[in-house]
């Protein structure tokens, strides 16, 4: 005796018609008849007989249905409760993902305001390469991703987020900050880069041969090395935005670096129903300043705040 057979019998006993029971169960009428026959064979009793309108239960059939029906109803309620609990738990969890640079420079900043609006939402952040984050979105492990170099899978929605600029930088008092260099001239300078970083990969992809004087394991180490005059730093601009605002670091003008900039994209599943919190976070990402003009406006506001001594000045 199997649970599925009991469900079939209870349904047939309610309809007193095997064809109608088959429709409700999403089965064929012969399949329903087969499972009813197996129950009778197992118990060695006749549970029903054919009638003009369908079937009618025997005395043993009525007794069996009365015994089994509460069991099936209880199991259905347990299943419903468990699924409701699981759905509620999922609604209180938001999983976002991004590349290392975009996580540190965008996602964490976006979460500050979001957490104040949704203090009860548990947030899981996945960090990895673009392909890893994109795969997480495809298999529903990640709700919303922020990536570069998208594969444009059919089941995913992609929206351009902005450009990641590669910049060359030096200490705020370095003589090179007042100069404009060609890309070839920059490649001859001793460069401080992030080991395995995208900036160097982009340079190599374009057939350039950078003079790498020092490789660091983290972006903060690159900035620290540059501040000690160990070379010219190369990172995405977002990594050093605050240092530029404080005046600790300054950019070297290298117009050709603009062609090495990289687009970033918001990615999420087309068919996945995001929670209210997820939709709000997605909308917040879409409001992120994307153009250079918008970013410079934000920078001007921050500088005005610092100069006037408070948020009220903005």
C-alpha positions in Angstrom: 0.0 0.0 0.0 1.4 3.3 -1.1 0.5 6.8 0.0 -0.3 7.8 -3.6 -2.8 4.9 -3.9 -4.6 6.1 -0.8 -4.8 9.6 -2.3 -6.3 8.1 -5.5 -8.8 6.1 -3.6 -10.0 9.1 -1.4 -10.4 11.2 -4.6 -12.3 8.5 -6.4 -14.5 8.0 -3.3 -15.3 11.7 -3.3 -16.2 11.9 -7.0 -17.7 8.4 -7.3 -16.4 8.6 -10.9 -13.0 7.4 -12.0 -12.9 9.8 -15.0 -13.5 12.8 -12.9 -11.0 11.6 -10.3 -8.4 11.2 -13.1 -9.0 14.8 -14.2 -8.4 16.1 -10.7 -5.3 14.0 -10.2 -3.8 14.7 -13.6 -3.8 11.0 -14.5 -5.4 8.8 -17.1 -8.6 6.9 -16.2 -6.9 3.5 -16.8 -4.0 4.5 -14.4 -6.6 5.4 -11.7 -8.4 2.1 -12.3 -5.1 0.2 -12.0 -4.2 1.7 -8.7 -7.7 1.0 -7.3 -7.4 -2.6 -8.4 -4.0 -2.9 -6.7 -5.5 -1.8 -3.4 -8.3 -4.4 -3.7 -5.8 -7.1 -4.5 -3.6 -6.1 -1.5 -6.4 -6.3 1.0 -8.3 -9.1 -0.7 -11.7 -7.2 -0.5 -14.0 -5.5 -3.0 -13.8 -1.7 -2.3 -16.2 -0.5 -5.1 -18.3 -1.6 -8.0 -19.4 -0.1 -11.2 -22.7 1.8 -11.4 -24.6 3.6 -14.1 -23.1 7.0 -13.2 -19.6 5.8 -12.3 -18.8 3.8 -9.2 -20.3 3.1 -5.8 -18.4 2.0 -2.7 -19.0 -1.3 -1.0 -19.5 -1.5 2.8 -15.8 -2.2 3.1 -15.1 0.7 0.7 -17.0 3.1 2.9 -15.2 2.0 6.0 -11.8 2.2 4.3 -12.5 5.7 3.0 -13.7 6.9 6.4 -10.4 5.6 7.9 -8.1 6.9 5.3 -9.6 10.3 4.6 -8.5 12.0 7.9 -5.0 10.7 7.3 -4.8 12.2 3.8 -6.3 15.5 5.0 -3.7 15.7 7.8 -0.9 15.0 5.5 -2.1 17.7 3.0 -2.3 20.2 5.8 1.3 19.3 7.0 2.5 19.7 3.4 0.7 23.1 3.1 2.2 24.4 6.4 5.7 23.3 5.5 5.5 25.0 2.0 4.1 28.1 3.6 6.9 28.2 6.1 9.5 27.7 3.4 8.0 30.5 1.2 7.9 32.8 4.2 11.6 32.1 5.0 12.6 32.7 1.3 10.7 36.0 1.3 12.8 37.1 4.3 16.1 36.3 2.5 17.6 38.3 -0.3 20.7 36.9 -2.0 22.7 39.4 -4.2 26.0 38.8 -6.0 28.7 40.8 -7.7 32.3 40.9 -8.8 34.8 41.8 -6.1 35.1 45.4 -7.3 31.4 45.9 -7.8 30.5 44.3 -4.4 33.0 46.6 -2.5 32.3 49.8 -4.4 28.5 49.5 -5.2 26.6 46.7 -3.5 27.8 47.4 0.0 27.0 51.1 -0.4 23.6 50.3 -1.8 22.8 48.1 1.2 23.2 50.9 3.8 19.9 52.6 2.9 18.2 49.3 2.1 18.9 47.8 5.5 17.2 50.8 7.2 14.1 50.1 5.1 14.1 46.3 5.6 15.7 45.6 9.0 14.1 42.1 9.1 15.4 40.9 5.8 18.5 38.6 6.0 20.9 39.5 3.2 23.4 37.0 1.7 26.2 38.4 -0.5 27.9 36.2 -3.0 31.2 37.5 -4.5 33.0 36.0 -7.4 33.8 36.3 -11.1 31.1 37.5 -13.5 30.5 34.0 -14.9 30.1 32.6 -11.3 27.5 35.3 -10.4 25.7 34.9 -13.7 25.4 31.1 -13.1 24.1 31.8 -9.6 21.3 34.0 -11.1 20.5 31.3 -13.7 20.0 28.5 -11.2 18.1 30.8 -8.8 20.7 30.8 -6.0 21.2 34.5 -6.5 18.3 37.0 -6.9 20.1 39.9 -8.4 23.7 40.2 -9.7 26.0 42.9 -10.8 28.6 41.8 -13.3 30.7 42.7 -16.3 31.2 40.7 -19.5 27.7 39.1 -19.6 26.9 36.0 -21.6 23.4 37.2 -22.4 21.6 34.0 -21.5 18.0 33.8 -22.8 16.4 33.3 -19.4 18.1 36.3 -17.9 17.4 40.0 -18.1 20.4 42.4 -18.5 20.4 46.1 -17.9 23.4 48.3 -18.4 24.6 49.7 -15.1 27.5 51.9 -15.9 31.2 52.0 -16.9 34.1 50.9 -14.9 37.0 53.2 -15.7 40.6 52.1 -15.4 42.6 55.0 -14.1 46.3 55.7 -13.3 47.0 57.5 -10.1 49.7 58.8 -7.9 50.0 60.6 -4.5 48.2 63.9 -4.3 51.5 65.8 -4.4 53.2 63.8 -7.1 54.5 65.8 -10.2 52.9 63.4 -12.7 49.4 64.5 -11.5 49.8 67.6 -13.6 50.8 65.8 -16.8 49.0 64.1 -19.6 50.5 60.9 -20.8 49.9 58.6 -23.8 49.2 55.0 -23.1 52.6 54.1 -24.4 54.2 56.5 -22.0 52.2 55.1 -19.1 53.3 51.6 -19.9 56.9 52.7 -19.4 56.2 54.0 -15.9 56.7 51.6 -12.9 53.2 50.3 -12.3 51.6 49.0 -9.1 48.8 46.6 -9.9 46.4 44.1 -8.2 47.6 40.6 -8.8 45.4 38.8 -11.2 43.3 41.9 -11.6 41.1 42.8 -14.5 43.0 46.1 -15.2 46.2 44.3 -16.2 44.2 41.6 -18.2 42.6 44.4 -20.2 46.0 45.9 -21.0 47.4 42.6 -22.1 44.2 41.9 -24.1 45.0 45.1 -26.1 48.5 43.9 -26.8 50.2 46.3 -24.3 53.2 45.4 -22.3 52.9 47.2 -18.9 56.0 47.7 -16.8 54.8 46.1 -13.6 57.0 47.0 -10.7 54.8 45.6 -7.9 51.9 43.3 -7.7 49.6 43.4 -4.6 47.0 40.9 -3.4 44.4 43.6 -2.7 43.3 47.0 -3.9 44.0 48.6 -0.5 47.6 47.3 -0.8 47.9 48.9 -4.2 46.9 52.3 -2.8 49.2 52.0 0.2 52.1 51.2 -2.1 51.4 54.2 -4.3 51.2 56.5 -1.3 54.7 55.3 -0.5 55.8 56.3 -4.0 56.5 52.7 -5.1 55.0 53.4 -8.5 52.0 54.5 -10.5 48.8 52.7 -9.5 46.3 51.1 -11.8 42.8 50.3 -10.6 39.2 50.9 -11.4 38.3 54.4 -10.5 35.5 53.3 -8.1 38.2 51.7 -5.9 39.9 55.1 -5.2 37.0 57.5 -5.4 37.1 58.4 -1.7 40.9 58.8 -1.8 40.5 61.3 -4.7 37.9 63.2 -2.8 40.2 63.5 0.3 43.1 64.6 -1.9 45.3 61.7 -0.8 45.5 60.4 -4.4 45.2 62.2 -7.8 44.8 61.0 -11.3 47.2 61.1 -14.2 45.5 62.2 -17.4 45.7 59.3 -19.8 42.9 59.8 -22.4 43.5 56.5 -24.1 42.6 54.6 -21.0 39.0 55.4 -21.7 38.9 52.8 -24.4 39.8 50.1 -21.8 36.8 50.9 -19.6 34.4 48.1 -19.0 30.6 48.1 -18.9 28.8 46.6 -15.9 25.3 45.1 -15.9 22.5 44.3 -13.6 21.3 40.7 -14.1 18.3 38.8 -12.8 16.0 36.0 -14.0 13.2 37.0 -16.4 10.6 34.5 -14.9 11.6 34.7 -11.2 9.1 36.6 -9.0 11.3 38.8 -6.8 10.0 39.6 -3.3 9.0 43.2 -2.5 12.4 43.8 -0.9 14.1 42.3 -4.0 12.2 44.6 -6.3 13.0 47.6 -4.1 16.7 46.8 -4.1 16.6 46.3 -7.9 15.0 49.7 -8.3 17.6 51.2 -6.1 20.4 49.8 -8.3 18.7 51.3 -11.3 18.9 54.7 -9.6 22.7 54.4 -9.2 24.6 57.3 -10.8 25.8 55.9 -14.1 27.4 58.7 -16.1 30.5 60.6 -15.5 28.5 63.8 -15.2 26.2 62.2 -12.5 29.2 60.9 -10.6 31.0 64.3 -10.7 27.8 65.9 -9.4 27.8 63.5 -6.4 31.5 64.3 -5.8 30.8 68.0 -5.9 28.0 67.6 -3.3 30.3 65.6 -1.0 33.1 68.2 -1.3 30.6 70.9 -0.6 29.4 69.0 2.5 33.0 68.6 3.8 33.8 72.3 3.1 30.7 73.6 4.9 31.0 71.2 7.8 27.8 69.1 7.6 25.2 67.3 5.7 22.9 70.3 5.9 25.0 72.1 3.4 24.2 69.7 0.6 
